[in-house]
Amino acid sequence: MNVIAKNPASSEAIERLDAEAVNSAKVRQPLYAPRKKIFPKRASGSFRRFKWLIMLVTLGIYYVTPWLRWDRGAYAPDQAVLVDIANRRFYFFFIEIWPQEFIYVAGLLVMAGVGLFLITSTVGRAWCGYTCPQTVWVDLFLVVERAIEGDRNARIKLDAGPYSLDKIGKRVAKHAIWIAIAVATGGAWIFYFADAPTLLVDVVTGHAAPVAYITVAVLTATTYVFGGLMREQVCTYMCPWPRIQAAMLDEHSLTVTYNDWRGEPRSRHSKKAAAAGDVVGDCVDCNACVAVCPMGIDIRDGQQLECITCALCIDACDSVMDKTGKERGLISYATLSDYNANMGIATAGGTAAINPRLVRDETGRLGDKVAHFHLRKIFRPRTFVYSGAWALIGIGLVVALLSRDRLEVNVLHDRNPQFVTLSDGSIRNGYTVKLLNMIPEPRVIVVSIDGLPGAVMTATGIDQPEGRSMAVPVEPDRLRTIRVFVTQPQDQVDGTAQSFRFVVEDKSSFEADTYTANFYAPETR
């Protein structure tokens, strides 16, 4: 049970929490053992406020983005972000990506990977603790759980008690809201693949495609199960990143750390122990850090793969330090290098047990020799390498996007027959010419031939006289295929194969593209 002493200035005034680290390495159960429920206590502090902000931003982006509009003209959809699978397009505000331009999406994925390496090597598993979808939705589900069932002690009591109308009502309400959130999550996802307002009407009225309902059902189930039921087990057993992150960290990476060089030996009665002359650390063994941990671990056991570095234990411990009149930072973001340096001071160079008096000066404050984190420690060669690689990839993508052509031509020569000899002895070759207009506006493309002396061309379906060029209208954001016949007089034929170029131009935008083709003729004797 919880005990609070009457003297608010003493360590005995700290709330003693009956919290057990059920998911720590020391007590972790076998894989197939029944799950021990974790009931995280609500935390308050700067990191908790930062997590609220991140949750609002990320959830806002996810749910709101499909409803943003972007005017691309009369010939293109006006949804700002749209994965148009039917027409094989990806729209992102003013950027339009065609299937053959998937290299840009691949570049963004590479940037995301390098960025993840950069963040991890600098500030540890910040992705896991703040922006991972699993973390964000678990936080959201916990908000609902606390609002309905109460904070930690109330939830523990409710879970252990017999079923009653009150308990059943609270459980039904909680799971109903969880399912509603999960349905909204799955529903928001499908809106990225079609016009959101139209698809919403179709879904509600039952006229949407079956794949839409299947997608919503699958994402609803996974969100509900992962975020509401499995929670920390997803991070512990299913996610590979905790195992990979070790390769990304070094002695200068920031991680959430229990500074036992000032916290040990811990005591629940520190004032009495100090008065008796005993060596006492700052930790009053209140278990506040354990009670708020959503992963069910004790950070005082050291670095653990289950820790997602959400820093809620820092908020909980700082509030305790404030109550006891001690410096914040008993649990803090720290580097292994700083931790080892401070541990060396507290143990007299490793020759004795931890003595927190060695890290303090005559006034009882932390001494000048104690290493503290400074922002400049982030800027080191490894950080610059990752940042440089990330920036170079980004610059390369931007340059490629700005300089890419929005007009392309592709030509396929007829395979059988390769050529035809006409009645007047001239030679004709057939080609399939594909004109790709990659902007959401109609264009008139001038197709001409360069080289092949004396040759002229005609096209089926285009009412223009034969010549060395023709004007072909192409619809916006469309590929137009035309059959072109190139004819060369017999007296101009030179060898069995001649190279020439198809040149396509948009006179209004000055865009152009070329394709080198071959003209085949009978062997000359």
C-alpha positions in Angstrom: 0.0 0.0 0.0 1.0 3.6 -0.4 2.4 5.6 2.6 2.9 9.3 2.8 4.7 10.8 5.9 3.6 14.1 7.4 6.9 16.0 7.0 6.9 17.3 3.4 10.6 18.3 3.5 11.9 14.8 4.3 12.5 11.8 2.0 9.9 10.0 4.2 7.3 12.3 2.7 7.6 10.7 -0.7 4.8 8.4 -1.8 5.9 4.8 -1.7 4.6 2.9 -4.6 4.1 -0.8 -4.6 5.5 -1.2 -8.2 7.2 -4.2 -9.7 9.3 -4.2 -12.8 7.4 -7.1 -14.4 9.2 -6.9 -17.7 12.8 -6.4 -16.7 15.5 -8.9 -17.7 15.8 -10.2 -14.1 12.2 -11.3 -13.9 11.1 -11.7 -17.5 8.9 -14.7 -18.0 9.4 -17.3 -20.8 7.9 -16.4 -24.2 4.8 -18.4 -23.7 4.1 -17.5 -20.1 0.9 -15.5 -19.3 1.4 -11.8 -19.6 1.6 -9.8 -16.4 -0.4 -6.6 -16.8 1.3 -3.3 -16.5 -0.6 -0.3 -15.1 1.5 2.8 -15.9 0.9 5.7 -13.5 0.2 9.1 -15.1 3.4 11.1 -15.2 3.8 14.9 -15.4 6.7 17.0 -16.4 8.5 18.4 -19.4 9.0 15.1 -21.2 5.4 14.1 -20.7 4.3 17.4 -22.1 6.7 16.9 -25.1 5.1 13.5 -25.6 1.6 15.1 -25.6 2.8 17.5 -28.2 4.3 14.8 -30.4 1.1 12.7 -30.1 -1.1 15.6 -31.1 1.1 16.5 -34.1 1.6 12.9 -35.4 -2.1 11.9 -34.9 -3.1 15.2 -36.5 -1.0 14.6 -39.5 -2.3 11.1 -39.9 -6.0 11.8 -39.6 -6.1 15.3 -41.3 -3.7 14.9 -44.3 -6.2 13.0 -46.6 -8.6 15.9 -46.3 -6.2 18.6 -47.4 -6.8 20.0 -50.8 -4.3 21.2 -53.5 -5.4 22.8 -56.7 -3.7 21.1 -59.7 -6.0 22.4 -62.3 -9.0 20.8 -64.0 -7.3 17.7 -65.2 -5.8 16.3 -61.9 -7.2 15.4 -58.5 -7.3 18.1 -55.9 -6.3 15.9 -52.9 -3.0 17.1 -51.5 -1.6 13.6 -50.7 -3.0 10.8 -52.9 -1.7 7.4 -53.9 -3.8 6.9 -57.0 -3.2 3.2 -57.7 -5.9 3.1 -60.5 -4.0 5.7 -62.6 -0.6 4.7 -61.2 0.2 8.1 -59.7 1.5 9.5 -56.4 0.6 13.1 -55.6 2.2 15.0 -52.8 1.1 18.6 -52.9 2.9 20.1 -56.0 4.9 16.9 -56.7 3.6 14.2 -59.0 5.4 10.8 -59.1 4.9 8.3 -62.0 5.7 4.6 -61.6 9.0 4.9 -63.5 10.0 7.6 -61.0 9.8 5.4 -58.0 13.5 6.1 -57.4 12.3 9.3 -55.6 10.3 7.2 -53.2 13.2 4.9 -52.7 15.4 8.0 -52.0 12.9 9.1 -49.3 13.1 5.7 -47.7 16.9 5.8 -47.7 16.7 9.3 -46.1 14.3 7.9 -43.5 16.8 5.1 -42.7 19.8 7.4 -42.5 17.8 9.8 -40.4 16.9 7.0 -38.0 20.5 6.0 -37.7 21.4 9.7 -37.0 18.7 10.1 -34.3 19.6 6.8 -32.7 23.3 7.4 -32.6 22.7 10.9 -31.1 19.7 10.6 -28.7 19.1 6.8 -28.5 15.7 5.4 -29.2 13.9 8.7 -29.5 11.9 7.3 -32.4 10.6 4.5 -30.2 9.9 6.7 -27.3 8.1 9.6 -29.0 7.1 9.0 -32.7 6.7 5.3 -33.3 3.1 4.5 -34.2 3.0 1.8 -31.6 4.0 4.3 -28.9 1.6 7.0 -30.1 -1.4 4.7 -30.2 -0.6 3.1 -26.9 -0.4 6.5 -25.3 -3.8 7.4 -26.9 -5.3 4.2 -25.6 -3.9 4.8 -22.1 -5.5 8.2 -22.1 -8.9 6.5 -22.7 -8.2 3.9 -20.0 -7.2 6.4 -17.4 -10.2 8.6 -18.1 -12.6 5.7 -17.6 -11.0 3.5 -15.0 -8.8 6.0 -13.1 -5.1 6.2 -12.5 -2.8 3.3 -11.6 -4.1 2.3 -8.1 -7.7 2.5 -9.3 -7.0 0.4 -12.3 -5.2 -2.2 -10.3 -8.0 -2.4 -7.8 -10.6 -2.6 -10.6 -8.7 -5.4 -12.3 -8.3 -7.4 -9.2 -11.9 -7.0 -8.0 -14.8 -9.2 -9.0 -17.0 -8.4 -12.0 -19.8 -6.0 -11.2 -22.1 -3.7 -13.2 -19.6 -0.9 -12.6 -16.6 -2.9 -13.8 -18.4 -4.3 -16.8 -19.7 -0.9 -17.7 -16.2 0.6 -17.5 -14.6 -2.2 -19.5 -17.3 -2.1 -22.2 -16.9 1.7 -22.5 -13.2 1.5 -22.7 -13.1 -1.2 -25.3 -15.8 0.5 -27.3 -13.8 3.7 -27.5 -10.6 1.7 -28.3 -12.5 0.0 -31.2 -13.8 3.4 -32.4 -10.2 4.7 -32.4 -9.1 1.6 -34.3 -11.8 2.0 -36.9 -10.9 5.7 -37.4 -7.3 4.6 -37.8 -8.1 2.0 -40.5 -10.5 4.4 -42.1 -8.0 7.2 -42.3 -5.6 4.9 -44.1 -7.9 4.1 -47.0 -8.5 7.8 -47.6 -4.9 8.2 -48.8 -5.8 6.0 -51.8 -8.9 7.7 -53.2 -10.7 11.0 -53.0 -11.4 11.2 -49.3 -14.9 12.9 -49.3 -16.2 10.6 -52.1 -14.8 7.5 -50.5 -16.3 8.4 -47.1 -19.7 8.6 -48.7 -19.2 5.3 -50.5 -18.0 3.5 -47.3 -20.9 4.8 -45.2 -23.5 4.0 -47.8 -22.0 0.5 -48.6 -20.9 1.3 -52.1 -17.2 1.2 -51.6 -15.1 -1.6 -53.1 -14.6 -4.7 -50.9 -10.9 -4.1 -50.6 -11.7 -0.9 -48.7 -13.8 -2.7 -46.1 -11.1 -5.4 -45.8 -8.4 -2.9 -45.3 -10.3 -1.1 -42.6 -11.1 -4.4 -40.8 -7.5 -5.5 -40.9 -6.1 -2.2 -39.6 -8.8 -2.0 -37.0 -7.9 -5.4 -35.7 -4.2 -4.7 -35.6 -4.6 -1.3 -34.0 -6.9 -2.6 -31.3 -4.8 -5.7 -30.6 -1.3 -4.0 -30.7 -2.2 -0.7 -29.0 -4.8 -1.9 -26.6 -4.1 -5.5 -25.7 -0.4 -6.4 -26.5 1.2 -3.0 -25.8 4.7 -3.5 -24.5 4.9 -7.0 -25.9 5.0 -5.6 -29.4 8.2 -3.7 -28.5 9.7 -6.5 -26.5 9.0 -9.5 -28.7 7.9 -8.4 -32.2 9.9 -5.3 -33.0 13.5 -5.9 -34.3 14.7 -2.4 -33.6 15.7 -3.0 -30.0 18.2 -5.6 -31.2 19.5 -3.5 -34.0 19.9 -0.2 -32.1 23.0 -1.5 -30.2 25.0 -1.2 -33.4 23.9 2.4 -33.7 25.0 3.5 -30.2 28.4 4.5 -29.0 29.8 6.0 -25.8 28.7 9.4 -26.8 25.0 8.6 -27.5 22.4 9.9 -25.2 20.3 7.3 -23.4 18.0 7.4 -20.4 20.3 6.5 -17.5 20.0 5.9 -13.8 23.0 7.7 -12.3 23.8 5.2 -9.6 27.0 7.0 -8.9 24.9 9.5 -7.0 21.8 7.4 -6.2 23.4 4.4 -4.4 23.2 3.1 -1.9 19.5 3.8 -1.9 17.5 4.2 1.3 13.9 4.8 2.2 15.0 6.6 5.4 17.8 8.7 4.1 17.7 11.4 6.8 17.9 8.8 9.6 20.7 6.9 7.8 22.6 10.2 7.1 22.3 11.2 10.8 23.7 7.9 11.8 26.7 8.5 9.6 25.8 6.0 6.9 26.7 6.5 3.3 23.4 7.3 1.6 22.6 8.0 -2.1 19.9 10.3 -3.5 17.5 7.4 -4.4 14.8 7.0 -1.8 13.6 3.8 -3.4 10.1 5.1 -4.0 9.6 3.1 -7.2 8.1 6.2 -8.9 10.2 5.4 -12.0 8.9 1.9 -12.1 5.3 3.0 -11.6 5.2 5.3 -14.6 7.1 3.0 -17.0 4.9 1.8 -19.9 7.3 -1.0 -20.5 7.2 -2.3 -17.0 10.9 -2.2 -16.3 13.1 -0.7 -13.6 15.6 1.8 -15.1 17.8 1.3 -12.1 18.7 -2.1 -13.4 20.7 -0.5 -16.1 20.3 -0.4 -19.9 17.7 -2.8 -21.2 16.4 -3.6 -24.6 12.8 -3.1 -23.4 13.5 0.6 -22.6 12.1 2.8 -25.3 13.6 6.0 -23.8 10.3 7.7 -23.4 11.9 9.6 -20.4 8.7 9.4 -18.2 10.9 8.0 -15.5 13.0 11.2 -15.6 9.8 13.2 -15.0 8.8 11.0 -12.1 12.2 11.0 -10.5 12.7 14.8 -10.9 9.4 15.4 -9.1 10.7 13.3 -6.2 14.0 15.1 -6.2 12.1 18.4 -6.0 10.3 17.2 -2.9 13.5 16.0 -1.2 15.3 19.2 -2.0 18.0 17.5 -4.2 19.2 18.3 -7.7 17.3 16.9 -10.5 18.9 14.4 -12.8 19.2 11.3 -10.7 17.6 9.7 -13.8 18.6 11.7 -16.9 19.6 11.6 -20.5 23.4 10.9 -20.3 26.2 9.4 -22.4 28.1 6.3 -21.4 31.3 8.5 -21.5 29.9 10.9 -18.9 28.5 8.1 -16.8 31.8 6.3 -16.7 33.7 9.5 -15.8 31.3 10.2 -12.9 31.4 6.6 -11.8 35.1 6.9 -11.6 34.8 9.9 -9.3 32.2 8.1 -7.1 34.3 5.0 -6.7 37.7 6.7 -6.4 38.9 5.4 -9.7 37.2 2.0 -9.3 39.0 1.2 -6.1 36.0 1.3 -3.7 32.3 1.0 -3.5 30.1 3.8 -4.7 30.3 6.8 -2.3 28.1 9.6 -3.5 29.9 12.0 -1.1 32.8 12.0 -3.5 30.8 13.7 -6.2 29.7 16.5 -3.9 31.5 19.6 -2.6 31.5 21.0 0.9 28.1 22.6 0.4 26.5 19.2 -0.5 26.0 20.1 -4.2 27.4 18.2 -7.1 31.0 19.1 -7.6 32.6 20.9 -10.6 34.3 17.7 -11.7 31.0 15.9 -12.3 30.4 15.6 -16.1 27.1 16.9 -17.4 25.6 16.8 -20.9 26.2 19.7 -23.2 24.7 20.3 -26.6 28.1 20.5 -28.2 28.7 16.8 -27.3 26.2 15.9 -30.0 28.4 17.4 -32.7 31.0 14.7 -33.3 32.4 13.0 -36.5 29.7 10.3 -36.5 26.9 12.8 -36.3 28.5 14.9 -39.1 28.8 11.8 -41.3 25.2 10.8 -40.9 24.0 14.4 -41.3 26.1 14.9 -44.4 24.8 11.6 -46.0 21.3 12.6 -45.2 21.7 16.1 -46.6 23.4 14.9 -49.7 20.6 12.4 -50.5 18.0 15.1 -49.9 19.8 17.7 -52.1 20.1 15.1 -54.8 16.4 14.3 -54.7 15.5 18.0 -54.8 17.8 18.7 -57.7 16.5 15.6 -59.6 12.9 16.7 -59.0 13.5 20.2 -60.2 15.4 19.2 -63.3 13.4 16.1 -64.4 11.7 16.1 -67.8 7.9 16.0 -67.9 7.9 14.9 -71.5 9.2 11.5 -72.6 9.2 9.4 -75.8 9.7 5.7 -76.2 9.8 3.9 -79.5 9.4 0.2 -80.4 10.4 -1.0 -83.9 8.1 -3.5 -85.6 9.7 -7.0 -85.3 8.0 -8.7 -88.1 8.3 -7.6 -90.7 11.3 -5.3 -90.0 10.7 -3.5 -93.3 8.4 -3.4 -96.3 9.4 -2.7 -99.9 6.8 -0.6 -101.6 5.8 -0.7 -105.3 8.0 2.2 -106.2 11.0 0.6 -104.5 11.0 2.8 -101.4 11.5 1.2 -98.0 9.1 1.6 -95.2 9.6 0.8 -91.5 6.9 0.7 -88.8 7.2 2.0 -85.2 5.1 2.2 -82.1 5.8 5.6 -80.6 4.7 6.3 -77.0 4.4 9.9 -76.0 4.2 10.6 -72.3 2.7 13.9 -71.1 3.6 14.0 -67.4 1.8 17.3 -66.5 -1.9 17.8 -65.7 -2.5 19.9 -68.8 -3.2 19.0 -72.4 -0.3 19.5 -74.8 0.4 19.4 -78.5 3.6 17.5 -79.1 5.6 18.0 -82.3 7.1 14.7 -83.4 9.9 14.9 -86.0 12.7 12.8 -87.4 16.3 13.8 -87.4 18.7 12.1 -89.8 17.7 9.5 -92.4 18.0 11.7 -95.6 14.9 11.9 -97.7 12.7 10.1 -95.3 9.1 11.1 -94.5 6.6 9.7 -92.0 2.9 9.3 -91.5 0.9 8.2 -88.6 -2.4 6.3 -88.4 -5.3 8.1 -86.8 -3.7 11.5 -87.4 -5.0 13.5 -90.3 -1.8 15.2 -91.4 0.1 15.0 -94.7 3.3 13.0 -94.8 6.4 14.9 -93.9 9.3 15.0 -91.5 7.2 16.3 -88.6 3.7 16.2 -87.3 1.7 17.7 -84.4 0.2 15.2 -82.0 -2.3 16.3 -79.2 -1.8 14.4 -75.9 -4.3 14.5 -73.0 -3.1 15.7 -69.6 -1.3 13.1 -67.4 -1.6 10.5 -70.1 0.4 8.2 -72.4 -0.6 8.3 -76.1 0.5 5.5 -78.4 0.6 6.1 -82.1 1.6 4.0 -85.1 4.2 5.8 -87.2 5.5 4.7 -90.6 8.8 6.0 -91.9 9.5 5.7 -95.6 12.8 6.3 -97.4 13.2 6.5 -101.2 15.2 3.7 -102.7 18.0 5.9 -103.9 18.6 7.2 -100.4 18.8 3.8 -98.7 22.3 3.3 -97.4 23.1 -0.1 -96.0 20.9 -2.6 -94.1 20.5 -0.4 -90.9 20.7 3.3 -90.4 20.4 5.2 -87.2 18.2 8.3 -86.8 16.3 10.1 -84.0 12.8 10.7 -83.1 12.6 14.2 -81.6 9.5 15.3 -79.6 9.0 18.9 -78.5 6.5 21.0 -76.7 6.9 24.4 -78.3 5.1 26.2 -75.5 7.3 24.9 -72.6 10.4 24.2 -74.7 10.6 20.7 -73.2 12.0 18.1 -75.5 13.1 14.4 -75.6 14.8 12.2 -78.2 15.0 8.5 -79.0 17.5 6.9 -81.3 16.0 4.3 -83.5 17.2 2.1 -86.4 15.9 2.0 -90.0 16.2 -1.4 -91.7 16.4 -2.1 -95.4 17.3 -5.1 -97.6 20.9 -5.9 -98.1 22.5 -4.0 -100.9 24.5 -5.9 -103.5 
